[in-house]
Amino acid sequence: MAPFIMPSEVGKGLQAAQDHIQSVSGDPFYISLSDDALALGRPQINDSNWHVCSQSPAPGSTVTSDLEVTFTVAKLDEACP
């Protein structure tokens, strides 16, 4: 994977954020991670039911093959903490 600049995905739906990362990375199989923002341990089975509260790495950072992209997410009807 070639390095890419991390875009801002905060506020987007999780599925849209994942799709965008695959696009900017140039890898249609790029796998990003996600964690429950409310620390309830809920799995994100249907990504379209979640929205991005925060992300790591920060927007503008260079993402290399040794760096994982992780989104902290809440359900669509929940506010971010």
SULKAFEN-V692720 format. One record per pair of residues at least 12 apart in sequence whose C-alpha atoms are under 6 Angstrom apart, sorted by the first residue. I is the first residue (numbers start at 1). J is the second residue. Records with the same first field share a line. If there is no record, write none. Layout:
I=J, J
//
This chain:
3=63, 64
4=25, 62, 63
5=60, 61, 62
6=59, 60, 61
7=59
8=59
10=52, 53, 54
11=52
12=51, 52
13=50, 51
14=47, 50, 51, 52
15=47, 48
32=69, 70
33=70
34=70, 71, 72
35=72
36=72, 73
37=72, 73, 74
49=75, 76
50=74, 75, 76
51=73, 74, 76
52=72, 73
53=72, 73, 80
54=71, 72
55=70, 71, 72
56=69, 70
//
